Structure formats: C-alpha cells, structure tokens
Amino acid sequence: MSRTEIPRRFALRRDRDRSGVSGTGIVAYGTAYAGGAATLAWCSGPVRSVTVFASVDDIEQIHGHGGDSVVVWLDPGATDEEPVTPWPGPLLRCPPDGFKSR
C-alpha cells in the first residue's frame, strides 16, 4: 500500500474558543482519504461525535471559525510540499475532559 492510499491523520487545534463549548488546544482528530473525503472525531465538549466530510477544506470552512482553529497534520503528505506540522506535546490521546482550557 502506498503512502497516497493510507489515510493521512490530522488534529484540529483551536486557538480561540468563541462559543466556550469545545475549549482550546486539540479539540478533534481526523483522517483525510486519497479520494478527498475526511472524517473528524471530536474529543472535547459535552457531545463527542464522528462526522464524514467531503474534504478537509470543508472541515476548515465549517470549524475553522475564521482562523481560530487550524488543521495540524500528523502524517507526511504524498509530496515534500506537504510536510508534517511540528507540534510540541502529546497528540495521541484525548483525555477524559478533552483538551479544554480552564
């Protein structure tokens, strides 16, 4: 299986929480598929859910809140133009209370 066939993982990092629901930091994890579809699994807020989107761009448009939330790639892309975004700290697990800031 080639790198382009394996789903590419990402985290959704929220730098500002305008609604006060999901908190800041890593609020969701997702996967992007070679065909363009993407999933997003929330790990913060009162309701946890998994949603399928047509693309990562759609996720950013809906949940990006004008740049308050950004996609942080955890896996390399198919080309060198799509590097992994460095992130200082653990990303592997959502704690029971999400990554909600206090």
N, C-alpha and C positions, 0 to 999 in steps of 0.2 A: 504494500500500500504506500503510495507516495505522500509526501507532505501536503500536497494540494487536496488529497482525498480525506485527510484526517481533519475533523472539526478543530477549529482554532479557538482556544479559550481566551476569555477576557473578563475583567471585573468592571463594574460601573462604580466609579468613585464620585461621591457627591461632596463638593467643597462648601456648598451653602444649601441649607435646607429651608426653603421659603415657607413650606407648609407646616414644618415642625412634626412631621409624621415619621419620616424614614431616618432622620439623623444625618450625620456627616461621616465621611470615610467611605469604606467599601460597603455598599448597600445591596449589591446584587452581583451574581456571576452569570456568565453567558457562554454560548458556543456559537461560532459562525461556521456555516457549512459552505462547501465549494459551490453549490448551486445558488447561493445567495441568501437563503433563509438563515434565521438566527433565533436562538432561544435566550430567555432571560429569566433567571431564578432569583427571587427576592430573598434576602436573608436579614432584612430589617423591617421595622414597622410592625403594626399589630396583625397584619394578614400576610402570610407567606404564600407565594404563588409562583407558577412557572407559565410563561407565555411564549408562543411562537410568533415571530415577526417575519415579514418579507425580507428584511435586511437589517444590518447593523445601523445603517443610516436612518432607518425608521425608528429604531430604539433611541438614537441620539436626538432625533427630532421630537419624539414624544416625551422622553425622560431627561433630556439634556438641560431643560429649563434655561435656555439662553446661555449656555456655557457653565452653569453651576454644577453640572455633572458631566464627567468625561469617561470615555471608554479607555481602559488601560489594558493593552494587550499582554497576555501572559505567555503566549507561544509566538515563535517567529512566523513571519508570513512566508508566502511562496517565493518572494524575492527579497533581496537585500534592502529594497526601498521600504519594506515594512518591518522595521526592527521591533523587538520587544521593548516596551516602555519600562525603564527601571522603576522599581517601587521599593522603598526601604521598609521592610517589615513583612510579617507573615501574611499570606493570602490564601492559605489552603482551607481554612475552615471558618464558617460564620459562628461566632459564639452565641449562646442562648438568647442574649439580648440584642443580637445583631451587632453592628458596629456603631451604635447610636452614641452620639456625644452627649455628655451630661453637663 
